[in-house]
Each structure stands twice: as C-alpha cells, then as structure tokens.
Amino acid sequence: MLTDHQRRRLAVKGKLIGRKQLAQFGTLFTADTILRWHRQLVAQKWDDSDRKEKKTGRPRTRQVIFDLTVKFANENPTWGYGRISGALSNVGYHITDTTIGNILKAHGIEPAPDRKRTGSWVTFMKSHWEVMASIDCTTVEVWTTSGLTTFYLLFVMELKTRRVDFAGCTTNPNEEWIKTIARELTNSEDGFLKSKKYLIMDRDATFSKSFRACLRREGVKPVRLPPRSQCGNLREASAATPRSPNLNAHLEKFFGSLKFE
C-alpha cells in the first residue's frame, strides 16, 4: 500500500512523462490511475471547504421569490418595483421594493423604463452578430520548478464564424498584461478585433476599466455581462464559481471541448 507522499511523487512524475510513455512501462499501476492521482492533487489545491467560515447575518431570500421576481419583470417590461411587489403579495410573498430592486440588479435587469427600451439579450445578439466577439479566460495546472502552478489562458471568439484566437497566457493576469492584450487585439493591421464593434466579457476584475477604455479608443464597445454569480478575479474563477448562464455560451462551450494532457 502506497503512502500519500509516494502517490504524490508518482503522480507528479507521471504527469511530466505523459500518458503515451506511461503506457509503455510495465508498472504496478496503469496510466489512468497515475493521472487520476494527479487530477486529485489539482482538485485538492482548490478545495477550500475546511477554510470556509460559517455564514452569519440575514437569511437569503428564498429561490422561489427570486424566480417569480425575475419572471414578472421579464414578462412585464412596464412593471416597476411596486407593481412587482403587489403581484408577489397576491401569491403570498410580501417583499419590499428595495429587495425587488436588489434581485433585479443582481440579474442585470434594468428598472421598468430602461427595461422596456433595452429589449432582450437574444434580440441584441441577432442584430449585431457579424460585428461581435467574446472574450474569457480558462486555467490549466502545470508542474514547474516551484510546484503546481496555475496558468491563465485568454481566448477571444468571433461569434459569427466561431473562429478562436489565443490572446495570451500568464501566471499573473495583472493590469499591464491585460492592457497589452487590448492593444494587440485592436491593432489596425492584423488585430483580431479590427472589424468588430462589440466585445462580450464578464465582470471579472481583470477586465478592468483601463482595459475597457483601450477598447473604446479603438472603436470596440465592451459589453459586460450581468453581475450575477460573477467571480471577483481570475484566481477565484478557477474554483468553479458559476457564471451568468447562457450569455457567453459559445466560448464556454469551447472551453468545455479543450483537453489538457
């Protein structure tokens, strides 16, 4: 029976060798087993269950109230907070206007007058399909001389053609790095966004105000997704925090197809 330390050493060396070469050795353990140990090591790096503190404060609003509030707002563009509150009272939920406003803001839904003018996300996408791209980041764990290191991979997709550009890779997605990426993407000669008017992005702090300003100066308008369930920065994004569903679905689907050995 191997100890945890022995399994760790085998997992690290097995990852460096790769599946094909592992299969050529006559070892006591299969390549799948050794690589599974490595995946468990990566998972343990992001497991913060022992560090989470018990939450205190007011209890969260029940999910059924969230769902009904969003449903009433989407189906009735002219309804304000008071009208939605009245509709909820009719079905037994007595919620203040302030709570309703917070729920709608968390879902990226504007107040009644603006909501009526804005239209749906699907309508917006269809009307700007040919001049729209999206940007997002994923991560990969790599064994380096300093141990297990997280690399951040930034991709941009042209939505009409699904053409993807690998924008950059770093272990430290800071302000200067992302501003350099913006300048390269909007280069007037061969920049990936040179013919685009809109760039979809989430509210990750790495897509900073200065990054968005660089895009605007070159005629590309940043389109930020609603803030619901967004991570504060790319380091937290690796912890599988859910994002706004379906609004950047094409790039999320591409990430799901990536395979890292």
C-alpha angles and dihedrals in degrees: 000000000000123000122234089255092053092048090050092053092049092047094051094047092042092054091051092049095047134222098282096054092042089057090058094059122084096230132159089242130052123242089248091056094050093047090047088057088052092052089052090053090053091048091051090055091063097037105111097162091117092051098049114109124219110267119241135185134058117353116256120259110264116263093239089061091050091050095047093046093052091043093052092047095049095045095044111043092178096054116108127203093274094052091049090049090053092050091051091049089055090062095043105268116117108196129163124242089245092058091048090051091051092049093051093046090051088056094046093249116148125223116272101275094046093040091057092053097042101062127198129317090240091055091050092049094049094049094051101031097123096051099040133100135170133218132201143147136237131183140229128193116229130182109234134167088275094051134257106359130190116227119196115217118198120203134182124200131199100220099207095056100020086232109161129208123197099224101184151314130228144152090220114045096194134158098271093048095052092045089054089051090052092053092049094048093051097044106142093223107046107350115141091232098044092114097035129101101186134042119191116214139158124243096264109148090235089070086069134182091262091050090053091046090055089054094049092051088060094047098260114127116213112227108200118203121234113282097240111134094346123158121241094231143350093270090061091045090072091064090076095252108175118249135205101301122243097351094104095022099141095059092040088054090051090053089052090057095053116108122200118190 
